[in-house]
Amino acid sequence: QVQLIESGGGLVQAGESLRLSCAVSGITFSTVSLGWFRQAPGKEREFVASTSRRGGSTDYADSLKGRFTISRVDAKSTVYLFMNNLEPEHTAVYYCAAGTAVPEYSQSADEYDYWGQGTQVTVSS
C-alpha cells in the first residue's frame, strides 16, 4: 500500500519560513516523480513545485520561483518543500503527490497517481 504522509504545516507570521516534509512508503522511491500542490479555501488545487526522479530537474509555479524550493532525499524516501518569506496568500492545504508515469516532472495533478492527506499552512499578517 502506497502512503504519502505530509508534516510540517502550521501557523506562522508573514515573513517567516516553513519546511514541509512528505514521507513516502510502499513504492520504490527512486522510481517516482514528486510534486507539491496546494488548495486554498474556495479555490481549485494548484501546482506548486515538482521534481524528477533522482532530483535532476525541478519546476515551480511562476509566482513561487525563488521563494519555494523542492528537494528530495532518496535515502530517506522523503520530499521536502522549503517555503521562505511566506505571505498570507500562501495559506492553503499543501499536498504532496507521486507519479510513476510522469515523464520527468509535471504541473498537472492528473499525472500523479498517489496523494497525501495534506497539511495546513496558515500565514497571518
Secondary structure as GFF3:
##gff-version 3
##sequence-region A 1 125
A	DSSP	beta_strand	3	7	.	.	.	ID=ss1
A	DSSP	beta_strand	10	13	.	.	.	ID=ss2
A	DSSP	beta_strand	18	25	.	.	.	ID=ss3
A	DSSP	three_ten_helix	29	31	.	.	.	ID=ss4
A	DSSP	beta_strand	33	39	.	.	.	ID=ss5
A	DSSP	beta_strand	46	51	.	.	.	ID=ss6
A	DSSP	three_ten_helix	53	55	.	.	.	ID=ss7
A	DSSP	beta_strand	58	60	.	.	.	ID=ss8
A	DSSP	three_ten_helix	62	64	.	.	.	ID=ss9
A	DSSP	beta_strand	68	73	.	.	.	ID=ss10
A	DSSP	three_ten_helix	74	76	.	.	.	ID=ss11
A	DSSP	beta_strand	78	83	.	.	.	ID=ss12
A	DSSP	three_ten_helix	88	90	.	.	.	ID=ss13
A	DSSP	beta_strand	92	99	.	.	.	ID=ss14
A	DSSP	three_ten_helix	109	111	.	.	.	ID=ss15
A	DSSP	beta_strand	114	115	.	.	.	ID=ss16
A	DSSP	beta_strand	119	124	.	.	.	ID=ss17
###
